[in-house]
């Protein structure tokens, strides 16, 4: 089975690879494949057409690539860093 890299900012966007396996790795759903040099690589499945389409991405229709919950997580992280540095 082949898959295509669909992430809009990934340098391999539009390229197709042969899927070696798909598994949970580092707590994430990832696809494993061999690149042109024969090295085993992995990508987030959500960055490919292997994963079911992300509902937020489809509804945003290219207008936004950041989910609200991701922004909330980022804001909390920034706040934590600021507190740890006396900000």
ChimeraX attribute file (.defattr): number of C-alpha atoms within 10 A of each C-alpha:
attribute: neighborCount
match mode: 1-to-1
recipient: residues
	/A:1	8
	/A:2	11
	/A:3	18
	/A:4	17
	/A:5	21
	/A:6	18
	/A:7	16
	/A:8	12
	/A:9	8
	/A:10	10
	/A:11	9
	/A:12	13
	/A:13	14
	/A:14	14
	/A:15	11
	/A:16	15
	/A:17	17
	/A:18	14
	/A:19	16
	/A:20	14
	/A:21	11
	/A:22	16
	/A:23	14
	/A:24	11
	/A:25	12
	/A:26	7
	/A:27	7
	/A:28	12
	/A:29	15
	/A:30	22
	/A:31	24
	/A:32	19
	/A:33	20
	/A:34	14
	/A:35	13
	/A:36	8
	/A:37	6
	/A:38	8
	/A:39	9
	/A:40	11
	/A:41	12
	/A:42	19
	/A:43	15
	/A:44	19
	/A:45	21
	/A:46	18
	/A:47	20
	/A:48	21
	/A:49	15
	/A:50	19
	/A:51	14
	/A:52	9
	/A:53	12
	/A:54	10
	/A:55	9
	/A:56	13
	/A:57	14
	/A:58	12
	/A:59	10
	/A:60	12
	/A:61	10
	/A:62	9
	/A:63	9
	/A:64	12
	/A:65	13
	/A:66	11
	/A:67	11
	/A:68	11
	/A:69	9
	/A:70	10
	/A:71	11
	/A:72	11
	/A:73	11
	/A:74	12
	/A:75	12
	/A:76	12
	/A:77	12
	/A:78	12
	/A:79	13
	/A:80	13
	/A:81	12
	/A:82	11
	/A:83	10
	/A:84	9
	/A:85	8
	/A:86	7
	/A:87	8
